[in-house]
Amino acid sequence: MRYCYFFLCATLCGLFSCAAPAPPHFTAVKDPNDVEIERLTNRLKMGIKGHHHVLELERLFREAQMTDVQQIDSLRDSDLAGENLPYINAAHRRIKTRQELVAPLLPLRSRKGHEAALPMVGEMLQKERESRRAAANYLYDRAAKLIAIAVENQSKKPARQAFYELDDLKKHFYPHWRSMDSLRSRAKAVGTAYVLAKKETGRPLFDADYSHEGNWVVLHSAPKEGYQYDYEARYREVNISVGAENTSSSSNTETKQVQCGEEIEKDSSGREIKRTPIYREETTTTYSCTTDRRADGSVWVELIDVVRNDTLLSQFVYGAHSFSESGTSTMMSSCPSAPSHVGMENHVIDNLRWNLVVEIKKRVGE
């Protein structure tokens, strides 16, 4: 159905260029004109109908309406596959919101008698509803096609794109549309990379039941029923070096004068004539002690795409843990204790495991 903008375009085309600007994102964020229109409308609703306020609202309203009308026409003319439908709905929403904002003021006359000509687009409620449904159907159908492409090509990215587009549908159009929730779950499952960590030699990095679930990566240390793994993270040569515990101590002695009394001088009649402070020396010694210890580790990792039999990663991953703690006291005491040898190793294992997961995410989780 073609929109009839005859009145609007006849009024405004002579004032503005008919080249449509690039469409905004379909979240339909207000442009500067709409922000100022809202400010002026609120002022006029308070009864302050100055002549220049009415003229300014009239000018801004015309400009904003023309921009969106031109944009709709341009988008409809160039829309072959439906990709512009969300942007058309965004323009409809802006027009609808703008017209509803000024409607209580109509007819709008200034104190000098000027009646503002605010061009309106007719049947805006119905048009916005229709374009909203059309945009929602487009996003839903495109997401379904992207998931089918992901399955056919054994590729994760199309399914992830489908998931994000269904998120847009949910946030900006309808919270519930057709079988959107089940389609989103399908997109999430197809777009997620399932990784199995496999120890080849040496000590393990993962507990037997380790499981990590990130945004687009699920990693297990042992196969789980119901999962089909796309990748294997094969690791070996876990090397950890724990340094010796180092301690350093120091002391600082300070001496200061502390008042401990007063000497009172009196005259012959017993009247106090002078007070002289009495001081004594006080010495304070502060003891400080610092304990340091460091451990470093590395592991050789290969990340294999088992579907394509392709190696995505083949390198060392490094980890480390540093301990440093200081203590201060006015009494001689022992230094803070560093973690044991085993404790330092466990910290390095934790860091190696985390860094390995980060490397996997870089390859298959973005």
C-alpha positions in Angstrom: 0.0 0.0 0.0 1.6 3.3 -1.1 1.5 6.2 1.4 -0.2 9.4 0.3 2.1 12.2 1.3 0.7 14.7 -1.1 -0.2 17.4 1.4 3.0 17.0 3.4 5.4 16.9 0.4 3.6 19.7 -1.4 4.1 21.9 1.7 7.7 21.0 2.4 9.5 19.9 -0.8 10.1 23.4 -1.9 11.9 24.2 1.4 14.2 21.1 1.7 16.3 18.9 -0.5 14.6 15.6 -1.4 17.7 13.5 -1.0 17.0 11.1 1.9 19.6 10.8 4.6 21.1 7.5 5.7 18.7 5.6 8.0 19.3 5.6 11.8 19.4 2.3 13.7 15.9 0.9 14.1 16.0 1.6 17.8 14.6 4.9 16.7 16.7 7.2 19.0 15.4 10.8 18.9 17.3 13.1 16.7 18.2 16.7 17.9 15.0 18.1 16.3 12.8 15.7 18.2 14.5 16.6 21.5 13.9 20.3 20.8 10.3 19.6 19.7 9.6 17.9 23.0 11.1 20.8 24.9 9.0 23.4 23.0 5.8 21.3 23.2 6.1 21.0 27.0 6.7 24.8 27.2 3.6 25.5 25.1 1.5 23.1 27.1 2.1 25.3 30.1 0.4 28.1 28.3 3.5 30.0 27.3 2.6 30.6 23.6 5.1 33.2 22.5 5.1 34.0 18.8 8.7 32.9 18.3 8.1 29.6 20.2 5.3 28.7 17.9 7.3 29.6 14.8 10.2 27.5 16.0 8.1 24.5 16.8 6.5 24.8 13.3 9.9 24.9 11.6 11.4 22.0 13.6 8.2 19.8 13.2 8.2 20.4 9.4 11.9 19.5 9.1 11.5 16.3 11.2 8.4 15.1 9.3 10.0 15.7 6.0 13.2 13.9 7.0 11.2 10.8 8.0 8.9 10.9 5.0 11.8 11.1 2.6 13.5 8.3 4.4 10.5 6.0 4.2 10.1 6.7 0.5 13.8 6.1 -0.2 13.9 2.9 1.9 10.8 1.5 0.2 12.2 2.2 -3.3 15.5 0.5 -2.5 14.1 -2.4 -0.5 14.3 -5.6 -2.6 14.7 -8.2 0.1 12.9 -6.6 3.0 16.1 -5.5 4.9 14.8 -2.0 5.2 11.6 -2.9 7.0 13.0 -2.4 10.5 14.2 1.1 9.5 10.8 2.0 7.9 9.1 1.0 11.2 11.6 3.2 13.1 10.6 6.2 11.0 6.9 5.4 11.5 7.5 5.2 15.3 9.2 8.6 15.2 6.4 10.2 13.2 3.7 8.6 15.5 5.4 9.7 18.7 6.0 13.3 17.3 2.3 13.6 16.2 1.0 12.3 19.5 3.2 14.8 21.3 1.8 17.9 19.6 -1.8 16.7 19.1 -3.1 18.2 22.5 -1.9 21.6 21.3 -3.9 21.7 18.0 -5.0 24.1 16.7 -1.9 26.0 17.8 -2.0 29.8 17.7 0.6 32.2 18.9 -0.3 35.3 20.9 0.0 37.3 17.6 -2.7 35.1 16.0 -0.4 32.9 13.8 -1.7 29.4 13.4 1.0 26.8 13.1 0.8 24.6 10.1 2.0 21.2 11.4 1.8 18.7 8.6 0.4 15.3 9.7 0.7 11.8 8.2 -2.7 10.2 8.3 -3.6 6.7 9.8 -0.2 6.7 11.6 -1.3 4.1 14.2 -2.3 1.6 11.6 0.8 2.2 9.4 3.1 1.8 12.4 1.4 -1.5 13.4 1.7 -2.8 9.9 5.3 -1.9 9.4 6.1 -3.3 12.9 4.6 -6.7 12.0 6.4 -6.7 8.6 9.7 -5.9 10.3 9.2 -8.6 12.9 8.4 -11.2 10.3 11.4 -10.2 8.3 13.8 -10.5 11.2 12.2 -13.8 12.2 12.4 -15.3 8.7 15.9 -14.1 8.2 17.0 -15.6 11.5 15.5 -18.9 10.5 17.4 -18.8 7.2 20.7 -17.9 8.9 20.3 -20.9 11.2 19.7 -23.2 8.2 22.8 -21.8 6.6 24.8 -22.4 9.7 23.7 -26.0 9.9 24.3 -26.6 6.2 27.8 -25.1 6.2 28.7 -26.2 9.7 29.5 -22.6 10.5 28.9 -20.8 13.9 28.7 -17.2 12.8 25.4 -17.2 10.9 23.7 -18.8 13.9 25.2 -16.1 16.2 24.0 -13.4 13.9 20.5 -15.0 14.0 20.5 -15.0 17.8 21.4 -11.3 17.9 18.7 -10.4 15.3 16.1 -12.3 17.3 17.3 -10.3 20.3 16.6 -7.1 18.3 13.1 -8.5 17.5 12.5 -9.2 21.2 13.7 -5.8 22.5 12.5 -3.4 19.8 9.4 -5.0 18.2 7.6 -7.7 20.1 8.7 -9.6 23.3 6.9 -12.7 22.0 6.6 -13.3 18.2 5.7 -16.6 16.6 8.1 -19.3 17.9 10.8 -16.8 18.8 11.9 -18.3 22.0 12.5 -21.8 20.6 14.2 -20.3 17.5 16.5 -18.3 19.8 17.4 -21.5 21.7 18.1 -23.2 18.4 20.4 -20.3 17.3 22.2 -20.4 20.6 22.8 -24.2 20.4 23.9 -24.1 16.8 26.1 -21.0 17.3 27.9 -22.4 20.4 31.3 -24.0 20.1 31.6 -27.2 22.1 35.2 -28.0 23.1 36.6 -31.1 24.7 39.8 -30.7 26.6 42.1 -33.8 26.3 45.3 -34.4 28.2 47.9 -36.2 26.1 50.8 -36.4 28.6 51.8 -35.0 32.0 49.7 -33.6 34.8 46.1 -32.6 34.3 45.0 -29.0 34.0 41.3 -29.8 34.6 39.4 -31.7 37.2 37.5 -34.7 35.8 34.2 -32.9 36.0 35.4 -29.5 34.9 32.8 -27.5 32.9 33.1 -23.9 31.5 30.1 -22.2 29.8 30.8 -18.9 28.3 28.8 -16.7 25.9 29.5 -18.9 22.8 31.9 -21.5 24.2 31.2 -24.6 26.3 34.3 -26.6 27.4 34.3 -29.9 29.2 37.2 -31.9 30.5 35.4 -35.2 29.8 32.7 -36.2 27.3 29.2 -35.7 28.4 26.1 -37.5 27.2 24.1 -35.5 24.7 26.9 -33.3 23.5 28.6 -33.4 20.1 32.0 -31.7 20.3 33.2 -29.4 17.5 36.7 -28.9 18.8 39.4 -30.7 20.8 41.9 -28.8 23.0 44.8 -31.2 23.3 47.4 -30.3 25.8 50.7 -31.7 27.1 54.0 -30.7 28.7 52.6 -28.9 31.7 55.7 -27.3 33.3 55.7 -25.4 36.5 58.6 -23.7 38.2 58.2 -22.5 41.8 60.8 -20.0 43.1 62.1 -19.8 46.7 60.5 -17.7 49.4 62.3 -14.4 49.8 62.1 -12.3 52.9 63.4 -8.8 53.6 63.2 -7.0 56.9 64.0 -3.6 58.2 63.6 -1.5 61.4 63.2 2.1 62.0 63.9 3.8 65.4 62.5 7.2 66.3 63.3 9.2 69.5 61.0 12.0 70.6 60.5 14.2 73.6 57.3 13.5 75.5 55.9 15.8 78.2 55.6 13.9 81.5 54.8 16.6 83.9 55.3 20.2 85.0 57.6 22.1 87.4 55.6 24.8 89.3 57.5 27.8 90.6 55.8 29.9 93.4 56.7 33.2 95.1 57.2 33.7 98.8 53.5 34.0 99.4 52.9 30.6 97.7 51.3 32.1 94.6 52.1 30.2 91.4 54.1 32.4 89.1 55.5 29.9 86.5 55.0 26.5 85.1 57.8 24.7 83.2 57.1 21.5 81.2 59.1 18.4 82.1 60.1 16.1 79.2 61.5 12.7 78.8 62.9 10.9 75.8 60.8 8.1 74.3 62.2 5.7 71.8 60.0 3.6 69.4 61.2 1.0 67.0 59.0 -0.2 64.1 59.8 -3.5 62.5 58.8 -4.3 58.8 59.1 -7.5 57.0 58.1 -8.5 53.4 57.7 -11.9 51.9 57.8 -12.6 48.2 57.4 -15.7 46.1 56.7 -16.3 42.4 55.9 -19.3 40.2 55.7 -19.6 36.4 54.2 -22.3 34.2 53.5 -23.2 30.6 51.6 -25.8 28.6 51.6 -26.8 25.0 48.2 -26.6 23.4 46.7 -27.7 20.1 43.1 -26.7 19.2 41.7 -29.0 16.6 38.5 -28.4 14.5 37.4 -32.1 14.4 34.7 -31.4 11.8 37.2 -30.0 9.2 40.3 -31.7 10.7 42.0 -28.3 10.9 44.5 -27.0 13.5 43.4 -23.6 14.8 46.0 -23.2 17.5 49.4 -24.8 18.2 51.5 -23.0 20.7 52.6 -22.6 24.4 50.2 -21.0 26.8 51.8 -19.3 29.8 50.7 -18.7 33.4 52.1 -17.2 36.6 51.4 -16.4 40.2 53.1 -13.8 42.4 52.8 -13.5 46.1 53.9 -10.5 48.1 52.8 -9.5 51.6 54.3 -7.1 54.1 53.8 -6.7 57.8 54.6 -3.9 60.2 54.7 -4.1 64.0 56.3 -2.4 67.0 57.3 -5.8 68.3 59.8 -8.2 66.7 57.7 -10.8 64.9 58.0 -13.4 62.2 57.5 -12.4 58.5 54.2 -13.3 56.7 54.2 -16.8 55.3 54.1 -17.4 51.6 52.0 -20.2 50.1 53.5 -23.7 50.1 55.2 -25.2 47.1 52.0 -27.1 46.3 49.9 -24.0 46.9 51.9 -22.0 44.4 51.6 -24.8 41.9 47.8 -24.8 42.3 47.7 -21.1 41.7 49.7 -21.4 38.5 47.4 -24.3 37.3 44.4 -22.0 37.8 46.0 -19.3 35.8 47.1 -21.6 33.0 43.6 -23.1 32.8 42.1 -19.6 32.6 44.6 -18.4 29.9 43.9 -21.6 27.9 40.2 -20.9 28.0 40.9 -17.3 26.8 42.9 -18.5 23.9 40.1 -20.9 22.9 37.5 -18.2 23.0 39.7 -16.0 20.7 39.6 -18.7 18.1 36.1 -20.1 18.3 34.1 -17.8 20.6 34.0 -14.5 18.8 
